[in-house]
Amino acid sequence: MYRLSSVTKTFKKNNQLVTALDSLDLVIEDGEFLAIQGRTGHGKSTLLSVLGGLDRPDSGTVELDGNLLTRMKESEVTRIRATTIGFIFQAFNLIPTLSAQENVEAGLVPLGLSPDERRERAQEALRSVKLADRGHHLPSELSGGQQQRVGIARALAKEPRVLLADEPTGNLDEDTRDDIIDLLEEVRQRYRLTMILVTHDTSLAHRAPRVGVMRNGLLIFQESPRPERRVPNWAPGAYADDQ
């Protein structure tokens, strides 16, 4: 579980002080799916960075599973990032000279696993995102949706408890976008993960049971509608109500 208390983060921009997070309080339960929206510059990515231990607030506390990230040494936070948190990025962030399999394995190096363990985990993660037959392909030989699946596999191979997704469908067309969010929902439920999704896409955000909007460093919650949801393309049927 995440617990944020009075978290504040400011930046200097054009000689002015900008408040990205303004005394923010937030609790995210284990296994929760939370979507965060908001205009550019209002604190969405800053909040995700703080949740992932990539950035520290100026004041306040960030707690994950009883660990106070804000009071830990950087080496300890790095260990938690490596073992507990999976990151999914808009730009995929794949190494172009490595195959899909090697990209997933590269994300496991900080865990200190043996080469055989890294290989087995990577293969299983690629199977879980329906890319078992693409492991030897370079990113340039894959579609955008397939590259994002590799990015998801890289996150899952760590066997995390938390997935942090920053605009994961921002570079994809509408059909591929739906496939990726279907996949994210499917793996979240299968592995009982906590997932925090940052997105500009309102239809995507409303797939989450809880939606927050960042505005001037504040997180305002709104009730999420329950839209019709596509069943993943590997499941029976074409469409199903999200009941």
C-alpha positions as CSV (number, residue, x, y, z in Angstrom):
1,M,0.0,0.0,0.0
2,Y,1.1,3.5,-0.8
3,R,0.6,6.3,1.7
4,L,1.6,9.9,0.9
5,S,1.3,12.6,3.6
6,S,1.6,16.3,2.9
7,V,3.9,15.7,-0.1
8,T,5.1,18.9,-1.7
9,K,7.4,19.3,-4.7
10,T,8.5,22.6,-6.3
11,F,10.6,23.6,-9.3
12,K,12.0,26.8,-10.7
13,K,10.9,27.7,-14.1
14,N,11.8,31.0,-15.8
15,N,12.9,32.3,-12.4
16,Q,9.4,31.5,-10.9
17,L,8.6,28.8,-8.4
18,V,6.2,26.2,-9.7
19,T,4.4,23.9,-7.3
20,A,4.1,20.5,-8.9
21,L,2.7,18.8,-5.8
22,D,1.0,20.9,-3.1
23,S,0.7,19.2,0.3
24,L,-0.7,16.1,-1.3
25,D,-2.3,13.3,0.8
26,L,-3.0,10.0,-1.0
27,V,-3.6,6.4,-0.1
28,I,-3.4,3.7,-2.8
29,E,-4.5,0.2,-1.7
30,D,-2.8,-3.0,-2.7
31,G,-4.2,-4.2,-6.0
32,E,-5.9,-0.9,-6.8
33,F,-6.1,0.5,-10.4
34,L,-5.8,4.3,-10.3
35,A,-5.8,6.6,-13.3
36,I,-4.4,10.1,-13.1
37,Q,-5.3,12.8,-15.7
38,G,-4.5,16.5,-16.0
39,R,-3.0,19.0,-18.3
40,T,0.7,19.2,-19.0
41,G,2.6,20.9,-16.3
42,H,0.1,20.2,-13.5
43,G,2.1,17.5,-11.7
44,K,1.1,14.1,-13.1
45,S,4.6,12.9,-14.1
46,T,6.1,14.4,-10.9
47,L,3.7,12.4,-8.8
48,L,4.5,9.2,-10.8
49,S,8.3,9.9,-10.3
50,V,7.7,10.4,-6.5
51,L,5.7,7.1,-6.3
52,G,8.5,5.3,-8.2
53,G,11.3,6.7,-6.0
54,L,12.8,8.4,-9.0
55,D,12.4,11.8,-7.3
56,R,12.1,12.9,-3.7
57,P,9.6,15.5,-2.5
58,D,10.8,18.7,-0.8
59,S,8.7,17.8,2.2
60,G,6.2,15.2,3.4
61,T,6.5,11.4,3.4
62,V,6.1,8.6,0.8
63,E,5.5,5.2,2.2
64,L,5.3,1.9,0.2
65,D,4.5,-1.3,2.1
66,G,5.8,0.2,5.3
67,N,9.0,1.5,3.8
68,L,9.4,5.3,4.1
69,L,11.0,6.0,0.7
70,T,11.6,9.6,1.7
71,R,13.9,8.6,4.6
72,M,15.8,5.8,2.9
73,K,19.3,5.9,1.4
74,E,19.4,6.2,-2.3
75,S,20.8,2.6,-2.6
76,E,17.9,1.3,-0.6
77,V,15.4,3.1,-2.8
78,T,17.1,1.7,-5.8
79,R,16.7,-1.8,-4.5
80,I,13.0,-1.3,-4.0
81,R,12.7,0.1,-7.5
82,A,14.5,-3.0,-8.8
83,T,12.4,-5.5,-6.9
84,T,9.0,-4.0,-6.3
85,I,8.2,-1.4,-9.1
86,G,7.7,-2.0,-12.8
87,F,7.9,1.0,-15.1
88,I,6.1,1.3,-18.5
89,F,6.9,4.3,-20.7
90,Q,5.3,6.1,-23.6
91,A,8.5,6.0,-25.7
92,F,9.0,2.2,-25.0
93,N,12.7,2.9,-24.0
94,L,13.9,-0.3,-25.7
95,I,17.6,-0.6,-26.6
96,P,17.6,-0.7,-30.4
97,T,20.6,-3.1,-30.8
98,L,19.1,-5.7,-28.5
99,S,16.5,-8.3,-29.3
100,A,13.2,-8.3,-27.4
101,Q,14.5,-11.1,-25.2
102,E,17.7,-9.2,-24.5
103,N,15.8,-6.0,-23.7
104,V,13.7,-7.9,-21.1
105,E,16.8,-9.6,-19.7
106,A,18.6,-6.2,-19.4
107,G,15.9,-5.0,-17.0
108,L,16.8,-7.9,-14.7
109,V,20.5,-7.3,-14.4
110,P,20.1,-5.2,-11.2
111,L,18.5,-8.2,-9.5
112,G,21.7,-10.2,-9.5
113,L,20.1,-13.2,-11.1
114,S,22.1,-15.8,-13.0
115,P,22.0,-15.8,-16.8
116,D,19.7,-18.9,-16.8
117,E,17.3,-17.2,-14.4
118,R,17.2,-14.0,-16.4
119,R,16.6,-16.0,-19.6
120,E,13.7,-18.1,-18.0
121,R,12.1,-15.0,-16.5
122,A,12.3,-13.1,-19.8
123,Q,10.9,-15.9,-21.8
124,E,8.0,-16.3,-19.4
125,A,7.3,-12.6,-19.4
126,L,7.2,-12.5,-23.2
127,R,4.8,-15.5,-23.2
128,S,2.6,-13.6,-20.8
129,V,2.2,-10.7,-23.3
130,K,1.8,-13.0,-26.3
131,L,5.2,-12.4,-27.8
132,A,6.9,-15.8,-27.2
133,D,7.6,-16.0,-31.0
134,R,9.2,-12.6,-31.2
135,G,12.0,-12.9,-28.7
136,H,14.8,-12.8,-31.3
137,H,13.4,-9.7,-33.1
138,L,15.0,-6.3,-32.8
139,P,12.7,-3.4,-31.9
140,S,12.9,-2.1,-35.4
141,E,11.3,-5.4,-36.6
142,L,8.3,-5.0,-34.3
143,S,5.2,-2.8,-34.5
144,G,4.6,0.0,-32.0
145,G,2.1,-2.2,-30.1
146,Q,4.6,-5.1,-30.1
147,Q,7.3,-2.8,-28.8
148,Q,5.1,-1.7,-26.0
149,R,4.3,-5.3,-25.2
150,V,8.1,-5.9,-24.8
151,G,8.1,-2.9,-22.5
152,I,5.4,-4.5,-20.4
153,A,7.2,-7.8,-20.4
154,R,10.3,-6.0,-19.1
155,A,8.3,-4.6,-16.2
156,L,6.6,-7.9,-15.4
157,A,9.9,-10.0,-15.5
158,K,10.9,-8.2,-12.3
159,E,7.9,-9.8,-10.6
160,P,6.9,-6.4,-9.2
161,R,4.0,-5.5,-6.9
162,V,3.4,-2.2,-8.5
163,L,3.1,-1.0,-12.2
164,L,3.6,2.6,-12.9
165,A,2.6,3.5,-16.5
166,D,3.3,6.9,-17.9
167,E,1.2,7.5,-21.1
168,P,1.7,3.8,-22.2
169,T,-0.5,4.2,-25.2
170,G,0.5,7.8,-26.2
171,N,2.4,6.7,-29.3
172,L,-0.2,4.1,-30.5
173,D,-3.2,4.2,-32.8
174,E,-6.7,3.7,-31.3
175,D,-7.0,-0.1,-32.0
176,T,-3.5,-0.8,-30.7
177,R,-4.2,1.4,-27.7
178,D,-7.2,-0.7,-26.8
179,D,-5.2,-3.9,-27.1
180,I,-2.5,-2.6,-24.8
181,I,-4.9,-1.4,-22.1
182,D,-6.7,-4.7,-22.3
183,L,-3.4,-6.4,-21.8
184,L,-2.5,-4.2,-18.8
185,E,-5.8,-4.9,-17.1
186,E,-5.4,-8.6,-17.8
187,V,-1.9,-8.9,-16.3
188,R,-2.8,-6.6,-13.4
189,Q,-5.6,-9.0,-12.4
190,R,-3.6,-12.1,-13.1
191,Y,-0.6,-11.0,-10.9
192,R,-2.7,-8.9,-8.4
193,L,-0.7,-5.8,-9.1
194,T,-1.3,-2.3,-8.0
195,M,-1.3,-0.1,-11.1
196,I,-1.1,3.7,-11.4
197,L,-1.7,5.0,-14.9
198,V,-1.0,8.5,-16.1
199,T,-2.8,9.5,-19.3
200,H,-4.3,12.4,-21.3
201,D,-6.9,10.0,-22.8
202,T,-10.2,10.3,-20.9
203,S,-11.6,7.1,-22.4
204,L,-8.5,5.2,-21.2
205,A,-8.6,6.8,-17.7
206,H,-12.2,5.8,-17.3
207,R,-11.3,2.1,-17.5
208,A,-10.0,2.6,-14.0
209,P,-12.3,2.3,-11.0
210,R,-10.7,5.5,-9.5
211,V,-9.7,8.5,-11.5
212,G,-7.9,11.5,-10.1
213,V,-7.2,14.8,-11.9
214,M,-4.0,16.8,-11.2
215,R,-4.6,20.5,-11.2
216,N,-2.1,23.0,-9.8
217,G,-0.4,20.4,-7.7
218,L,-3.6,19.1,-6.2
219,L,-5.2,15.7,-6.9
220,I,-9.0,15.9,-7.2
221,F,-10.9,12.6,-7.5
222,Q,-13.9,12.1,-9.7
223,E,-16.3,9.2,-10.0
224,S,-15.3,6.9,-12.9
225,P,-18.2,5.8,-15.2
226,R,-18.4,2.1,-16.1
227,P,-18.0,2.1,-19.9
228,E,-18.4,-0.9,-22.2
229,R,-15.0,-2.6,-22.4
230,R,-13.5,-4.7,-25.1
231,V,-12.6,-8.2,-24.1
232,P,-8.9,-8.9,-24.9
233,N,-8.6,-10.4,-28.4
234,W,-7.4,-13.7,-27.0
235,A,-10.6,-14.1,-24.9
236,P,-13.9,-15.5,-26.2
237,G,-16.3,-13.0,-27.7
238,A,-15.7,-9.5,-29.1
239,Y,-17.2,-7.2,-26.6
240,A,-18.5,-7.4,-23.0
241,D,-20.0,-5.1,-20.5
242,D,-17.7,-4.1,-17.6
243,Q,-19.9,-5.6,-14.9
